């Protein structure tokens, strides 16, 4: 039986936006660790559906 954590259902977001999507949870942890080493801030592992909503919302924001 496959765990939900093994499904490609995860994404990594930061203050810059969606950094990676369609990952297993272990892959997301690896991406997060690499980005932490690069001093990228505001990192969070979320479902890829949540990341898609974040992307859509950012696309709807007026340019500053």
The first five atom37 places (N, CA, C, CB, O) and aatype in JSON, in Angstrom:
{
  "aatype": [20, 20, 20, 20, 20, 20, 20, 20, 20, 20, 20, 20, 20, 20, 20, 20, 20, 20, 20, 20, 20, 20, 20, 20, 20, 20, 20, 20, 20, 20, 20, 20, 20, 20, 20, 20, 20, 20, 20, 20, 20, 20, 20, 20, 20, 20, 20, 20, 20, 20, 20, 20, 20, 20, 20, 20, 20, 20, 20, 20, 20, 20, 20, 20],
  "atom_mask": [
    [1, 1, 1, 1, 1],
    [1, 1, 1, 1, 1],
    [1, 1, 1, 1, 1],
    [1, 1, 1, 1, 1],
    [1, 1, 1, 1, 1],
    [1, 1, 1, 1, 1],
    [1, 1, 1, 1, 1],
    [1, 1, 1, 1, 1],
    [1, 1, 1, 1, 1],
    [1, 1, 1, 1, 1],
    [1, 1, 1, 1, 1],
    [1, 1, 1, 1, 1],
    [1, 1, 1, 1, 1],
    [1, 1, 1, 1, 1],
    [1, 1, 1, 1, 1],
    [1, 1, 1, 1, 1],
    [1, 1, 1, 1, 1],
    [1, 1, 1, 1, 1],
    [1, 1, 1, 1, 1],
    [1, 1, 1, 1, 1],
    [1, 1, 1, 1, 1],
    [1, 1, 1, 1, 1],
    [1, 1, 1, 1, 1],
    [1, 1, 1, 1, 1],
    [1, 1, 1, 1, 1],
    [1, 1, 1, 1, 1],
    [1, 1, 1, 1, 1],
    [1, 1, 1, 1, 1],
    [1, 1, 1, 1, 1],
    [1, 1, 1, 1, 1],
    [1, 1, 1, 1, 1],
    [1, 1, 1, 1, 1],
    [1, 1, 1, 1, 1],
    [1, 1, 1, 1, 1],
    [1, 1, 1, 1, 1],
    [1, 1, 1, 1, 1],
    [1, 1, 1, 1, 1],
    [1, 1, 1, 1, 1],
    [1, 1, 1, 1, 1],
    [1, 1, 1, 1, 1],
    [1, 1, 1, 1, 1],
    [1, 1, 1, 1, 1],
    [1, 1, 1, 1, 1],
    [1, 1, 1, 1, 1],
    [1, 1, 1, 1, 1],
    [1, 1, 1, 1, 1],
    [1, 1, 1, 1, 1],
    [1, 1, 1, 1, 1],
    [1, 1, 1, 1, 1],
    [1, 1, 1, 1, 1],
    [1, 1, 1, 1, 1],
    [1, 1, 1, 1, 1],
    [1, 1, 1, 1, 1],
    [1, 1, 1, 1, 1],
    [1, 1, 1, 1, 1],
    [1, 1, 1, 1, 1],
    [1, 1, 1, 1, 1],
    [1, 1, 1, 1, 1],
    [1, 1, 1, 1, 1],
    [1, 1, 1, 1, 1],
    [1, 1, 1, 1, 1],
    [1, 1, 1, 1, 1],
    [1, 1, 1, 1, 1],
    [1, 1, 1, 1, 1]
  ],
  "atom_positions": [
    [[0.84, -1.19, 0.0], [0.0, 0.0, 0.0], [0.88, 1.25, 0.0], [-0.96, 0.0, 1.22], [1.77, 1.4, 0.84]],
    [[0.62, 2.12, -0.94], [1.41, 3.35, -1.06], [0.91, 4.39, -0.06], [1.33, 3.9, -2.5], [-0.3, 4.59, 0.1]],
    [[1.84, 5.03, 0.59], [1.52, 6.1, 1.54], [1.25, 7.39, 0.78], [2.68, 6.29, 2.55], [1.78, 7.61, -0.31]],
    [[0.43, 8.23, 1.36], [0.18, 9.55, 0.77], [1.48, 10.33, 0.61], [-0.81, 10.35, 1.65], [1.61, 11.15, -0.3]],
    [[2.44, 10.07, 1.49], [3.72, 10.77, 1.41], [4.53, 10.34, 0.2], [4.52, 10.54, 2.67], [5.42, 11.07, -0.25]],
    [[4.24, 9.15, -0.34], [4.95, 8.65, -1.52], [4.33, 9.12, -2.82], [4.99, 7.14, -1.49], [4.91, 8.93, -3.89]],
    [[3.16, 9.72, -2.75], [2.5, 10.22, -3.95], [3.15, 11.52, -4.4], [0.99, 10.43, -3.7], [3.69, 12.27, -3.58]],
    [[3.1, 11.79, -5.69], [3.66, 13.03, -6.23], [2.63, 14.14, -6.05], [4.06, 12.87, -7.75], [2.09, 14.69, -7.01]],
    [[2.38, 14.44, -4.79], [1.31, 15.38, -4.42], [1.81, 16.59, -3.68], [0.27, 14.67, -3.58], [1.02, 17.34, -3.11]],
    [[3.11, 16.81, -3.66], [3.7, 17.82, -2.8], [4.44, 18.89, -3.6], [4.65, 17.18, -1.82], [4.87, 18.67, -4.73]],
    [[4.57, 20.06, -2.97], [5.27, 21.19, -3.59], [6.03, 21.95, -2.5], [4.26, 22.14, -4.33], [5.72, 21.84, -1.32]],
    [[7.01, 22.71, -2.93], [7.77, 23.58, -2.02], [7.53, 25.02, -2.48], [9.32, 23.23, -2.02], [7.75, 25.36, -3.64]],
    [[7.07, 25.85, -1.56], [6.87, 27.26, -1.84], [7.79, 28.09, -0.95], [5.4, 27.66, -1.63], [8.21, 27.65, 0.12]],
    [[8.09, 29.28, -1.41], [8.91, 30.22, -0.64], [8.31, 31.6, -0.79], [10.41, 30.2, -1.12], [7.24, 31.76, -1.39]],
    [[8.99, 32.57, -0.25], [8.52, 33.95, -0.41], [8.56, 34.38, -1.87], [9.37, 34.89, 0.44], [7.91, 35.36, -2.25]],
    [[9.3, 33.65, -2.7], [9.4, 33.97, -4.12], [8.27, 33.34, -4.93], [10.74, 33.5, -4.68], [8.0, 33.76, -6.05]],
    [[7.61, 32.35, -4.35], [6.54, 31.63, -5.05], [6.78, 30.14, -5.0], [6.44, 32.09, -6.51], [7.47, 29.65, -4.11]],
    [[6.22, 29.42, -5.95], [6.35, 27.97, -6.0], [7.74, 27.63, -6.54], [5.24, 27.33, -6.88], [8.09, 28.0, -7.66]],
    [[8.51, 26.92, -5.76], [9.87, 26.54, -6.14], [9.9, 25.21, -6.91], [10.76, 26.44, -4.9], [10.7, 25.05, -7.83]],
    [[9.03, 24.27, -6.54], [8.97, 22.96, -7.19], [7.63, 22.33, -6.85], [10.16, 22.04, -6.74], [7.05, 22.59, -5.8]],
    [[7.15, 21.49, -7.77], [5.85, 20.85, -7.56], [5.89, 19.44, -8.13], [4.71, 21.68, -8.22], [6.86, 19.06, -8.8]],
    [[4.85, 18.67, -7.86], [4.72, 17.3, -8.35], [5.82, 16.41, -7.77], [4.77, 17.27, -9.9], [6.43, 15.61, -8.48]],
    [[6.05, 16.56, -6.47], [7.12, 15.84, -5.78], [6.54, 14.85, -4.77], [8.05, 16.81, -5.07], [5.41, 15.01, -4.31]],
    [[7.33, 13.81, -4.43], [7.01, 13.01, -3.26], [7.41, 13.86, -2.05], [7.74, 11.6, -3.27], [8.12, 14.86, -2.2]],
    [[6.97, 13.47, -0.88], [7.31, 14.26, 0.31], [8.83, 14.24, 0.53], [6.58, 13.71, 1.56], [9.42, 15.27, 0.87]],
    [[9.47, 13.08, 0.35], [10.93, 13.01, 0.52], [11.65, 13.94, -0.45], [11.42, 11.57, 0.33], [12.63, 14.58, -0.08]],
    [[11.17, 14.01, -1.69], [11.78, 14.91, -2.66], [11.58, 16.36, -2.24], [11.19, 14.68, -4.06], [12.48, 17.19, -2.4]],
    [[10.41, 16.67, -1.7], [10.13, 18.03, -1.23], [11.08, 18.42, -0.1], [8.67, 18.15, -0.76], [11.56, 19.55, -0.05]],
    [[11.34, 17.48, 0.8], [12.28, 17.75, 1.9], [13.67, 18.03, 1.34], [12.33, 16.56, 2.89], [14.37, 18.92, 1.82]],
    [[14.08, 17.28, 0.31], [15.39, 17.51, -0.32], [15.46, 18.9, -0.96], [15.67, 16.44, -1.37], [16.46, 19.6, -0.8]],
    [[14.42, 19.29, -1.67], [14.39, 20.62, -2.29], [14.43, 21.69, -1.21], [13.11, 20.79, -3.18], [15.18, 22.66, -1.33]],
    [[13.64, 21.52, -0.17], [13.63, 22.49, 0.92], [15.01, 22.63, 1.55], [12.6, 22.09, 2.0], [15.45, 23.75, 1.82]],
    [[15.69, 21.52, 1.78], [17.03, 21.57, 2.37], [18.02, 22.31, 1.49], [17.55, 20.15, 2.64], [18.82, 23.1, 1.97]],
    [[17.94, 22.04, 0.17], [18.84, 22.72, -0.77], [18.58, 24.22, -0.78], [18.66, 22.15, -2.19], [19.52, 25.02, -0.8]],
    [[17.31, 24.59, -0.77], [16.96, 26.02, -0.78], [17.36, 26.7, 0.53], [15.47, 26.2, -1.02], [17.8, 27.85, 0.52]],
    [[17.22, 26.0, 1.63], [17.69, 26.56, 2.91], [19.18, 26.86, 2.86], [17.39, 25.58, 4.07], [19.62, 27.9, 3.35]],
    [[19.94, 25.96, 2.26], [21.39, 26.17, 2.14], [21.7, 27.37, 1.25], [22.06, 24.91, 1.58], [22.73, 28.02, 1.4]],
    [[20.78, 27.66, 0.31], [20.94, 28.82, -0.58], [20.37, 30.1, 0.03], [20.27, 28.54, -1.92], [20.32, 31.14, -0.62]],
    [[19.94, 30.01, 1.28], [19.39, 31.16, 2.02], [18.1, 31.69, 1.4], [20.42, 32.28, 2.07], [17.87, 32.9, 1.37]],
    [[17.25, 30.78, 0.9], [15.92, 31.14, 0.42], [15.0, 31.09, 1.64], [15.43, 30.17, -0.74], [15.04, 30.13, 2.41]],
    [[14.17, 32.11, 1.81], [13.36, 32.22, 3.02], [11.88, 31.96, 2.74], [13.53, 33.59, 3.63], [11.43, 31.98, 1.6]],
    [[11.15, 31.73, 3.81], [9.71, 31.52, 3.74], [9.34, 30.17, 3.17], [9.08, 32.6, 2.91], [8.29, 30.03, 2.55]],
    [[10.18, 29.17, 3.38], [9.95, 27.85, 2.8], [8.86, 27.08, 3.52], [11.23, 27.05, 2.8], [8.74, 27.14, 4.75]],
    [[8.08, 26.36, 2.73], [7.01, 25.55, 3.29], [6.7, 24.42, 2.31], [5.74, 26.42, 3.58], [6.7, 24.63, 1.1]],
    [[6.44, 23.24, 2.83], [5.99, 22.13, 2.01], [4.47, 22.08, 2.1], [6.64, 20.76, 2.47], [3.9, 22.02, 3.19]],
    [[3.83, 22.11, 0.94], [2.37, 22.12, 0.86], [1.94, 21.12, -0.22], [1.81, 23.56, 0.54], [2.78, 20.6, -0.95]],
    [[0.66, 20.86, -0.31], [0.18, 20.02, -1.4], [0.33, 20.79, -2.71], [-1.3, 19.58, -1.17], [0.35, 22.02, -2.72]],
    [[0.42, 20.05, -3.82], [0.57, 20.74, -5.1], [-0.71, 21.51, -5.44], [0.9, 19.74, -6.22], [-0.65, 22.49, -6.18]],
    [[-1.86, 21.09, -4.91], [-3.1, 21.84, -5.13], [-3.03, 23.2, -4.44], [-4.31, 21.04, -4.61], [-3.45, 24.2, -5.01]],
    [[-2.49, 23.23, -3.22], [-2.33, 24.5, -2.52], [-1.35, 25.41, -3.26], [-1.85, 24.27, -1.07], [-1.56, 26.62, -3.36]],
    [[-0.27, 24.83, -3.78], [0.71, 25.62, -4.54], [0.07, 26.21, -5.79], [1.93, 24.75, -4.92], [0.36, 27.34, -6.17]],
    [[-0.8, 25.44, -6.43], [-1.49, 25.95, -7.63], [-2.38, 27.12, -7.28], [-2.31, 24.83, -8.3], [-2.47, 28.08, -8.05]],
    [[-3.05, 27.06, -6.14], [-3.89, 28.19, -5.71], [-3.03, 29.41, -5.42], [-4.72, 27.82, -4.46], [-3.42, 30.53, -5.73]],
    [[-1.87, 29.2, -4.82], [-0.95, 30.31, -4.54], [-0.52, 30.95, -5.86], [0.29, 29.82, -3.73], [-0.49, 32.18, -5.98]],
    [[-0.19, 30.12, -6.85], [0.23, 30.62, -8.16], [-0.88, 31.43, -8.82], [0.65, 29.47, -9.08], [-0.64, 32.52, -9.34]],
    [[-2.1, 30.89, -8.8], [-3.23, 31.6, -9.43], [-3.46, 32.94, -8.75], [-4.52, 30.75, -9.37], [-3.71, 33.94, -9.41]],
    [[-3.37, 32.95, -7.43], [-3.59, 34.2, -6.69], [-2.51, 35.22, -7.04], [-3.61, 33.93, -5.17], [-2.8, 36.4, -7.22]],
    [[-1.26, 34.77, -7.13], [-0.16, 35.68, -7.48], [-0.34, 36.22, -8.89], [1.19, 34.96, -7.36], [-0.03, 37.39, -9.15]],
    [[-0.84, 35.39, -9.8], [-1.06, 35.84, -11.17], [-2.16, 36.9, -11.25], [-1.42, 34.65, -12.06], [-2.16, 37.71, -12.17]],
    [[-3.07, 36.89, -10.29], [-4.19, 37.84, -10.3], [-3.82, 39.17, -9.63], [-5.38, 37.23, -9.59], [-4.56, 40.14, -9.76]],
    [[-2.69, 39.21, -8.92], [-2.27, 40.44, -8.25], [-1.81, 41.47, -9.27], [-1.16, 40.15, -7.24], [-1.12, 41.12, -10.22]],
    [[-2.19, 42.72, -9.08], [-1.69, 43.76, -9.99], [-0.19, 43.95, -9.83], [-2.42, 45.09, -9.74], [0.35, 43.82, -8.73]],
    [[0.48, 44.25, -10.92], [1.93, 44.5, -10.89], [2.22, 45.75, -10.1], [2.5, 44.63, -12.32], [1.48, 46.73, -10.16]],
    [[3.31, 45.7, -9.35], [3.68, 46.85, -8.52], [4.89, 47.55, -9.06], [3.93, 46.43, -7.08], [5.34, 48.54, -8.49]]
  ]
}
